[in-house]
Amino acid sequence: MKVSSGERLAALIWGLALCGCVILLASQWLGQAPLDTRITTLLPDTPATPLIERADRRLSTAFESQLLVLIAGPDAAHRLAELKQTLRASGSIEAFATDQPPRPDQTLAPYRYRLLPDSLADLDASAWRQRGLSRLFSPGIDADLRDDPFGLLDGWLAARLSGPLTWQDGAPGVSAGGTRWQLLSAELAGSPYDMALQQTLTDTLSTFETAHPELQVLRAGLVFHAAAGAQQGKREITTIGLGSLIGILLLLGWVFRRPGILASLLLTISAGTLFALPLTWWLFGTLSLLTLAFGASLIGIAIDYALHLQCARQLHPKRSLARLWPGLRLGLISSLLAYLMQLATPLPGLHQMATFAALGLLGAWLTTRLWLPLLPQRPHPATARIAARLDRCRLPRRSRPYWAVLGLVGAVAVLLIATRLTTSDDLRSFNPSPAALIDQQRQVQALLERPGSQRYLIATAKTPAAVLERLETLDQHLTALVNQGQLSTYQHIAQSVPSRATQDANLARVRTAYRQALPGLLDTAGLPAGLNQKIAAPLDSVPYLTPDAWLASSTGAADAALWLNDNAPPAALVLLGDAQPQAVQALKALAADAQGLHYHDRVAAISAQLTHLREQISLWLGLALLGLLGIFVWRYRQRAWRVLLPPVGAFLITLGVFAAVGISLTLFHLLGLLLVLGIGLDAGIFSTEHPDDPAAWLAISLSCASSLLAFGLLAFSATPALHFLGTTCLIGLTASWLLVPFSRGPGRPQLAHKEHVLHGHA
């Protein structure tokens, strides 16, 4: 085949473009452009209100850099100290929580008369006097009658800090079921998505666990989930990419038997990857490991165009390639359409995947068009023999029974889809974290009795004081749910900062107690009665404790996530623990009936958004099929149905299988169907363009087989989203290949077939 000077110039320009991509990739790699390990990049940006966005940002800031480790076993306290020392030396920890029991924060002393725990509120004068005497004569208590004779600040702080956490052996911990768990609480020295920090932290903990097999270790924190996702992504890049590559090389080596042809196919893959990788990285500023895992599976489709060209050259060495280009162009357009449909979704991770796929396919196509025709060709006779045997896989002349079976399969599939197919968009089904890690997180939260950050109420009002009053009105409802076992726990800032009305009531009780109990206390202690007026003098002017004052104290700093005061109308969060369905309905009803109260479930909100996305993609898919139908009718006239049979038939069969075995359709199953559509359209186009050409049927078969190796391997991914996509492709691509003989029709063997074999032996 002669190559024009214009084509040679285009090939040179394409080579220079790839050289530019090499330079760009090298600069990105040397510049350490960030790799993103977050699974959440697959999720949509929920259309939350500004208030919910504020709350989510605050919760993310408060919790994402924290980690908790619980240790139980022989000599756990000393082992915990050893672990802290090792972690400190590793540089992965910014700071550890104190090991000392909390002491009264004297910055809160001026407010103590307005802070009254329930344990003191109902005491009579005698009990108050006895409390004062006990503090005065108890060893280890720094009691000064002139400052706080009844220990108001100590009592209030003790009530605030009450819970399962206790101090033993110089370290905090919890006791449950006869087991003592020592607690390590720390703040990371960097981002939980920093892969180097993840590696250092997990290696340190793994080494510690290996050295102390007698210990039980529980861990909780975003960094552990991010690290698990990163390790999983790296494994799948290797297993899926290399597994696909090895399988495809073995298949193609058996068919073509020429190292040069295999090298040309690898050239196509390499050029497509080299074109897509740095440009995607540059466009998005970061690169997700999920994109690389997904991109590794593109090996199968990236060589689709090269397969058609090489099969045509092997079986028709003297034929011009001009008749091949229209089908290749149409195949590229249809595949790009299937991938770029993902850009219609607001899922950033899928935008990156779609861009990577589109650029990779474009790079592979340009390499096939501009470079492969320049390479010499040496057909191997085995290729023609394989093509001849494969060409027998077509419908016989009397094919009515086959069509009847196909019609029956289609009817059953449609019936199953209409009656049994279900959908599911529960975000929890996409959680890629290992089950053991999720269980550990739940155990830690249960032992520490801490609510999570996924479900909360937001209380708003015009002033901070009004917000606190609104929070206090919720206590009755929330406490009732806790007592009924419907809600595990809850937390809000008014539990630490009472409303002004409550503080006024507390002050009134304290004044009464001082008036009734203080004289007797002084008399019993043998102190002059003149101290009474001096000790009670501060009660005449007591400031109100405000949320800002509480959060500024060392004791209250941990509640920072509960109060939203970032230059906007005041608002407060009520973090909610595990809730039964009845509690969820009660909380929703409470928020609906109360003014200035909003209920938000982050998991439910994203799940609802995924449902919306799935519905939108279904609509876009239908519109895309209608558009393609118009294009195919324009080009193929009455043969247009033959183009659509492999992709549309595979679509119906896949959904029918899901309905039959009870697999609920998710967003990522639907995205897999988009890939089936793109690959199936290629098969339909070339089987219609060249229905009697063994070269086209060989290329279609190799394309489907290589795509099955690539996409089908995703079915074994431990990442649920990729697993769903891979399962869909495994079923859909198999069905698509089985439908191609129906699309080709009986036909008649090409008269020039003997010529193919002769040239194959040449």
Secondary structure by P-SEA (a helix, b strand, c coil): ccccaaaaaaaaaaaaaaaaaaaaaaaaaaaccccccccccccccccccaaaaaaaaaaaaacccbbbbbbbccaaaaaaaaaaaaaaaaccccccccccccccccccccccccccccccccccaaaaaaaaaaaaccccccccccccccaaaaaaaaaaacccccccccccccccccbbbbbbbbbbccccccaaaaaaaaaaaaaaaaacccbbbbbbcaaaaaaaaaaaaaaaaaaaaaaaaaaaaaaaaaccccaaaaaaaaaaaaaaaaacaaaaaaaaccccaaaaaaaaacccccaaaaaaaaaaaaaccccccccaaaaaaaaaaaaaaaaacccccccaaaaaaaaaaaaaaaaaaaaaacccccbbbbbbaaaaaaaaaaaacccccccaaaaaaaaaaaaaaaaaaaccbbbbccccccccccaaaaaaaaaaaaaacccccccbbbbbcccaaaaaaaaaaaaaaaaaaaaacccccccccccccccaaaaaaaaaaaaaaaaccaaaaaaaacccccccccccccccbbbbbcaaaaaacccccccccccccccccbbbbbccccccaaaaaaaaaaaaacccbbbbcaaaaaaaaaaaaaaaaaaaaaaaaaaaaaaaaaaccccccccaaaaaaaaaaaaaaaaaacccccaaaaaaaaaaaaaaaaaaaaaaaccccaaaaaaaaaaaaaaaaaaaaccccccaaaaaaaaaaaaaaaaaaaaccccccccccccaaaaaaaaaac
